[in-house]
Amino acid sequence: MRTHRPSSVVRASIAGLLLHLATVGVPSTAVRAETLDIMAISAASGPAQTDSALRDLLPLLRRHLPNYTAFRLLDRRAVGLPTEAQRISLAGRLTVHCQGSSQRLSLTVADRDRVIVQTQVSLRLDVPLVFAGVPNRDGILAVAVVLRR
């Protein structure tokens, strides 16, 4: 029985296709890892100042906290999603409990032992959620969560 060997034209075409796929990439079915960016923020009255790390949140902070002009990042943590139950301490005072995926994330924000908010959310990429209202020395404390990739 005679075996058929591909012609040099077919071999060159296959090699060219493989080279093309290697340079342009193949669409991946794997989803890039999601990370929950959790931030403790101080909002105060006084001279308008904002930490550079909060620039992307500034329009949201100004719109929802109009009585405050100074925003300072106190603490920041990242948690990979999906996650089993996690307890994250922020700024020595706040605690965030989170569990689940970006599509169904259970969140509890507490000030020391007092629960401020307990909710279940569905997050969208780079769209922040801000929970505010914990009284602080010269204003309030807020917790922001943002889904990142």
Secondary structure by P-SEA (a helix, b strand, c coil): cbbbbbcaaaaaaaaaaaaaaaaaccccccccbbbbbbbbbbbbccccccccccccaaaaaaaacccccbbbbcbbbbbcccccbbbbbccccbbbbbbccccbbbbbbbccccccccccccccccbbbbbccccccccbbbbbbbbcc
